[in-house]
Amino acid sequence: MSAAFPLPLDVRNFADGSRDHYMLLSPFIFLDSDCVYVTPAGFRTDFASVPRVCQGIIDATNLVAPGSIPHDWLYATRGLVVPGQPRISREQADHVLLHACLANGMPEVEAMIIFEAVRIGGQSAWDEGESPEALLTLDLYTEMSQRYSSEGPEVLA
């Protein structure tokens, strides 16, 4: 299975003054080379927290946003991939972001800058995770991972 996003991004912008004012209206899936990452409907995200000084260099809306969703989910839950199973580490979560940015067409140099930035500055966000684990059930994870495995329908790149 190659890395891809099989579903369109379906979000609502609440613009309510909160840090995480975008909410997923349906599950969002990232297929990495060896894993299916399911971010459930109802999860709130800010997409990528790109520092202001880098905003003219990095296209956070188009190239980072899809990858930032599973990454934000992993940070909020401190590494929850499959309910009831061991969690992945922060470093593994950061590699998911790297793979997702590359899968979304980001040039490798830019993806590495994003990766290094979250490695350097992401610890406090990991430590402050909001733990919205209840949004992802084992049934939902199983359904999505089976539906979008390498045997599933053609994926949108």
N, C-alpha and C positions, 0 to 999 in steps of 0.2 A: 504494500500500500504506500503510495507516495503522499506527501503532505498536500492538503487541500482544504477548502471550505465548501462543503456540499450544499449548504443552505444560505439563502440571502440573509443579510443582517436586518432584523426587524426590531427597531427601537422607538421609544417615545422620549422626546426631550421635555422634561418637566420644567426646565429653566426656573427652578424653585429656590435658587440660592444655595442649595446643598452642593457639597463637593461632587457627589455622584448623582448628577441629575439626569442621566440617561438610564432607561430601564428596558431590559429585553422583554419583548412581547411574545417571543417564542424561543425555544431552545436554540442555541448557537453551537455549531459543531466545528471542531478543528481535528482533522485527521492527520496525525503525524506519522512518521514512517513505521512506528510500532505501537501506537496507542490512539484511541479515540478520546478526545477531551470534550465533555459535554458541559456547557454553561447553561443552566436552566433559565426558563422564563421567570421573570420577577427579579432577577439579579440586577443591581444597579451598579453603574460604572461611570468613570469620568473619561473613558478611553485612555489615552496616554497622557501622563503628566510630563509633558516636554517642557523643560525650563525655557523661560521667555527668550533667553539669549540664543537658544537653538531653534526657535520656532520658524525662522526664515530659512533654515537649512534642511530641517526634517519635515516631511509632509505627514504630519500626525493624523490628519483626517483620513486620507486615502490609503496610505501605505502601512501605518502603524495600527490604526483602529481595529481592524479585524483580529490581529494578533494580540492586541492589548486586552481583549475580552477574556479569553481563557487565562491569560496571565493575571489579570485582576481577580478572576475567580480563584485561581490557585493561591494568590496572596491573601485574599479575604478569608479563605478557609484553611490557610496554612498547609496547602498541598493536597487537598482532597481531590482525588481522581475518581475512585470507585467507593461509594458508601460502604462502610464496614471493613475496608481494606487499609493496609498501611499507607500513610501519606508520603508524597514525594518531598524532597528537600527544596529549599529556596533556590539553590543552584540549578536543580533540575527544572524548576518552574521558570527560571530565567532562560534556560535553553529552549523551553517550549516557546517563549516569546521570540527568540532568535529564529527558530525553525518556522514559526508562523509568519514573521516578517519576510523571510526569504520566499516562503510559499506564496505570499501575496505580491511578489514581484519587486520587493525592495532590493536595491543594489547591495551587494555583500558588504561593502565598506560602511554604508549607512546602517545596515543591520548590526554590524559589529559595534558601531558607536552606541546604538541603543542598548545592546547587550551589556557593554562595559559600563554604561551609565547606570543601569539598574543593578549591576553587581556592586558598584561603588555606593550608590545612594538609596538602595531599596530596603535596607535592613529595618528601618523604622516602620515602613509600610507593612512589611511582613509581620513585625511584632504587634502592630495595631490592627490586625485582621478583625473583621466584624463577625466572622463565623456564621454565615448564612447557610450552613450545611443542610438545613431542613428543606431548602428549595430543590435539592437534588436527591431523588429517591433511587434506590437500587433498581426498581422497575423501569424508571425513565432511563437510567444509564444503560441498562441491558437492552432496552428497546432501541435506543439511538445507536449504540455500538454495533448491534446486529444489523440494523438497517443500513448503516453507512460504513460497514467494513468493506474490504476489497471486493467482496461478492455483491455489494449493494449497487444502487443506481449510479449512473455516470455523475461525476461531481463537477461543480462549477469551479474553475480555477480563478 
